[in-house]
Amino acid sequence: MDIKGYLAAGVLKLVGRLPLKWAQRLGRCAGGLAVLFRTEGLRLSRINLQLCYPAMDAGKREQLARDSVVSTAIAGCEMASLWRHPWATNENAIVGVRNLQLLSQGEEDGRGTLMLMPHTGNWEIFGLFLASLGPSMALYAPPKIAALDPIIRTGREETGARMVPTNIHGVRALLKCLKAGHVAMVLPDQEPDMGGDFAPFFGRPALTMTLAHNLLKRTQCHCVFGFGKRVKGGFELVFLPAEKAIYSDEQKVSLAAMNRGVEACIATAPEQYQWEYKRFRKQPQGKSTIYRKKK
């Protein structure tokens, strides 16, 4: 194991030993320092929020950027804790579940459910909860630091979810999962590794994955959005319905509806979304320069 990997794994294990509440406190302190020292995450969050909420009061938008940076740091520490503790412990952090009945629609007719989980709040506890209810599957890309792979993989599979690679073999596995009437989990709000097209996101073109559209078209499964919202005392798991347009055979119509679904999740807790991701890096005319640092 290289030194960097050894240290990263050691830090993750150390943070993971903390109870969830203490991990959240550590994350809040780390996020506060990130804001204080004006990190790259804060700079990128400001840019994205300016693009997505141009009409918002500047002071409110600045506070939202800072809150988001803190939330992201908290989420990172939360995940370390969730991966290292048993489900019997983590389950106690769930203080409410909203609209769970949306999940039962796919179970009732045996068509399966495509669960779209944006990077809002904590998606790890949401995924663990889903897998605890029945067979489920999710795409998994090993981290760049190889030493972290067994820790993350073991944590995500704690309640029975099956991790499959982000390639054609993984896609085939997702298709089989959905056709068997089970749950397939996909994170829909980052630039795709396998096929994409431009669709509006907060009114701006964003390269959007076509995987969800293809899965829906080929399996006729149900589609639901969801995430773990951080609330007082733990997490509220939120399920939101997808627009009918997401089932359209027309790819652009479906992708636009999917992005509106992501926006609906963000609206529930905008400060908990990971705004520092370079969502508009690629544009129809080529690579954008909006994230370039000004000299």
Secondary structure by P-SEA (a helix, b strand, c coil): ccaaaaaaaaaaaaaaaccaaaaaaaaaaaaaaaaaaccaaaaaaaaaaaaacccccaaaaaaaaaaaaaaaaaaaaaaaaaaaccaaaaaaaccccccccccccccccccccbbbbcccccaaaaaaaaaaaccbbbbbbccccccaaaaaaaaaaccbbbbbcccaaaaaaaaaaaaabbbbbbbcccccccbbbbbbcccccccccaaaaaaaaaccbbbbbccccccccbbbbbbbbbccccccccaaaaaaaaaaaaaaaaaaccccccccccccccccccccccccccc
